[in-house]
Amino acid sequence: MAAAASQAARKLKVAELSAKIFGNLFNPTGARSGNYVLRQNFRGEHMLRYYLSQREMNLMKTSRLSRLMGEKLYDPDEIDRLNVIERRKARGKGTPKKGEGRRALLAKKKR
């Protein structure tokens, strides 16, 4: 019995030393710990990039206000989008008016 106890103690010591060497957590009782959270990658930088900064938010608000007040601000992407829509309408490829789409035509045929 004593031999089994000393062997178990040796195994615990070996496990403790290997945990120290390899930088692992030594947890002989198997108690829950938050170590898995600490091992995860830090997400702060990613989340900061996802949301706009305060300066960018203020810029958006002022540009929206200035548009409402009548000042002209030019967004090149918006101008390009409007030009594409104009060209499509000129070729007859624009979006149909409300009530003239495919669904409305199918409903009229059923009557």
C-alpha positions in Angstrom: 0.0 0.0 0.0 2.8 2.3 0.9 4.6 1.6 -2.4 1.4 2.6 -4.3 1.2 5.8 -2.4 4.8 6.7 -3.0 4.4 5.9 -6.7 1.3 8.2 -6.9 3.3 10.9 -5.2 6.2 10.5 -7.7 3.7 10.7 -10.6 2.3 13.9 -9.2 5.8 15.4 -8.9 6.6 14.4 -12.5 3.4 15.9 -13.7 4.2 19.1 -11.8 7.7 19.3 -13.2 6.5 18.7 -16.7 3.8 21.4 -16.3 6.5 23.8 -15.2 8.9 22.9 -18.0 6.3 23.1 -20.8 4.4 26.0 -19.4 1.1 24.1 -18.8 -1.3 24.5 -15.9 -0.7 22.0 -13.1 -4.2 21.0 -11.7 -4.1 17.7 -9.8 -7.6 18.1 -8.4 -9.2 18.9 -11.7 -10.8 22.0 -10.3 -12.3 24.4 -12.9 -10.3 27.4 -13.7 -10.5 30.3 -16.1 -7.2 29.4 -17.7 -8.9 28.5 -21.1 -10.0 32.2 -21.3 -6.5 33.5 -20.7 -5.1 31.2 -23.4 -7.4 32.6 -26.1 -6.3 35.3 -28.4 -7.0 38.9 -27.4 -10.0 40.2 -29.3 -9.8 43.9 -28.3 -7.9 45.1 -31.4 -10.3 43.3 -33.8 -13.3 44.8 -32.0 -11.8 48.3 -32.1 -11.4 48.0 -35.8 -15.0 46.9 -36.3 -16.6 49.9 -34.7 -16.0 53.5 -35.9 -13.9 55.8 -33.8 -15.4 58.8 -32.1 -13.8 61.1 -34.7 -15.2 59.2 -37.6 -18.7 59.2 -36.0 -18.5 63.0 -35.5 -17.4 63.4 -39.2 -20.4 61.3 -40.3 -22.8 63.4 -38.2 -21.4 66.7 -39.4 -21.5 65.6 -43.1 -25.1 64.4 -42.7 -26.1 67.7 -41.0 -24.3 69.8 -43.7 -26.2 67.9 -46.4 -29.5 68.6 -44.6 -28.5 72.3 -44.4 -27.9 72.5 -48.1 -24.1 72.5 -48.4 -22.7 70.3 -51.2 -20.4 67.5 -50.2 -19.3 65.2 -53.0 -18.9 61.5 -52.5 -17.2 60.1 -55.6 -18.6 56.6 -55.0 -22.2 57.9 -54.8 -21.7 59.9 -58.0 -20.4 56.8 -59.8 -23.4 54.8 -58.6 -25.8 57.5 -59.9 -24.1 57.6 -63.2 -24.4 53.9 -63.6 -28.1 54.1 -62.8 -28.6 56.8 -65.4 -26.8 54.8 -68.1 -28.9 51.7 -67.3 -32.2 53.8 -67.5 -31.1 55.2 -70.8 -30.8 51.7 -72.2 -34.1 50.6 -70.7 -32.5 48.4 -68.1 -33.5 50.4 -65.0 -35.7 49.2 -62.2 -39.4 49.1 -62.9 -41.8 51.5 -61.2 -43.8 50.3 -58.3 -46.6 48.0 -59.5 -45.0 47.3 -62.9 -42.6 44.5 -61.9 -42.7 40.8 -62.7 -45.0 39.9 -59.8 -47.5 42.6 -60.7 -47.6 41.3 -64.4 -48.1 37.8 -63.2 -51.0 38.9 -61.0 -52.6 40.7 -63.9 -52.4 37.7 -66.1 -54.2 35.5 -63.6 -57.3 37.9 -63.5 
